[in-house]
Structure formats: C-alpha cells, structure tokens
Amino acid sequence: MAEVTPYEQLNEEVAGWAKHQARKMRRMVGSLVLRDKIAVYKSVRNAQRIEGYKKLERSIGSTLKKEFDQGNRINFRFQKQGIWLEHGVGKGRPVRSQKARPKPWLAPILDPAIDDLA
C-alpha cells in the first residue's frame, strides 16, 4: 500500500477547496443571468450579453500549481469579461464612473473563502 505524504494530502484538500470555489463562482455568474433575464431579454443586444454570461460561466475553473510536490499557488481562470462584469465597465463606462454598473461575482465568493483556506 502506498503511503500518502502530508504534502499530497494538503494538495488534495487545497485542490478540492479551489474546485469548490470555482463551482460557487459559476453559480454566482448563473444567478446574475437569472436576476437580469426579465429586464434584459427584451433587446437583442442584451440577449447577446446573456450569452456572454454563459460563456463566462463555462470558462471558470481552477488549477493548483506545485513546486517540489507541494502546492504553492491556486489559479482561477475565466474569460476577460469576468473582470469587466465585476467592475461594471464597458464601452463608455470606465471603472468607478457614475455610469459603471458593477455586478460582483468574484469578490463575494473569494473574500470570505480565503479565511477558510487559511
């Protein structure tokens, strides 16, 4: 029987945590679509945005980077539009402007989860 090293056990737990957080982010992006669907479905342009949310949702994932068999970094990957959605920016809407309409989906998931990871 192969013996499991403490690093392997820790790596598995951290990788599991990262996958769980990625699932929570996908659900959050999906809920943004559901909340906005009634108001947004009326125009073709906004319907395309909903498709963008679906693409963003499918693109979310996580990986655990290892160095000397010990996990040292968690990477979350998603499409670039995820940052734009988080800050509410787009064409004619710069960051922190009056026109920006942020839809946070990343910070509400990761900020409290960092304490759990620690």
N, C-alpha and C positions, 0 to 999 in steps of 0.2 A: 504494500500500500504506500502510495506516495505521500510524503509529509508536506503539509501546507505551511509555507513560511508566513510569518506575520505580515510581511510586505504584500504577499499575494492576497491575504485576507483583507487587508486595508484597501488594496487596489480594487478588489471586487466590491467592497462596500461603497467606496467613493464613486466608482463607475455606476453602480446602482443608483446612488444619490443623483448623479448627473442625468441619468436617463429619466428618473422621476421628475426632475425639474424641467427637462425638455418636454415631457408629456404635459406638465402643468402649463407651460408656455403655449403649447399647441392648443390646449383647451381655452386659454385666455384669448388667443387670437380668434378662435372659433366663436367665442362668445361676443367679441366685438362685431363679428359679421351678423350674428343673430339680433343684437340690440339695434343695429343700424338698418337692418333689412327693410323694415316697413317704410322708413323715410327715404331710403336710398334707391330702392328698386324702381322708382318711377322714371328715372332717366337712364339712357344707355350709357352715358359717361360714368355714372355712379355704379352701374352694374359691372362695368369693367373693373372698378375698384374692388368690388366684392370678389371678383375672380382673382385679383391680386392678393387679397387676404388669403384665399385658398392656396395660392402658390406659396405664400409666406408660411402658412401653416404646415404645408408638406415639406418645406425646406428646413425646418427646425430640427436640430439634432445635437448630440454631444459626443465628445471623444475625450479619453483620458490619455495624456502624454506621460510616458515613463522615462526615467533616467536611472540607470543602474538597477533596473527591476523595481523601482519604487515610483509610484505615481507622484508627479510634481506639478502637474498643470491640468486643468479642465478647460476644454474649449467648447463653447457653444457656437454653432454655426446656424446662420439663417441668411435670407436674402437681404440685400442692402436696404430695401424698402422698409424693413423692420425698424431701423433707426429713424427713418422719416416718420413712420407711424407713431413711434414713441414720443417724438418731439413735436408732431403735428405740423411738419413743414412740407412744402411742396412748391409748385410753381406760384410765385407771387406771395409766398408765406414763409419768410425767414424765421429762424429759431428765435424764440422769445418775443415775437412781434404780437401785435393785437390780433392779427389775422390767424395766427397759428392755432390749430385745434388739436392739442395733444390727446392721444389715446394710449395711455400707458399700458403696456402688456408685459414688459420685461422687468422693470423695477419692482412692481408689486409682487412678483414671484421670487426674484433672486435676492432682494434685500433681506427679507426675513429668513430665507433659506441659508444664507451664509452663516448665521448663528448656529443653525442645526448642524451644518457641516463641521464647524469648529468644535 
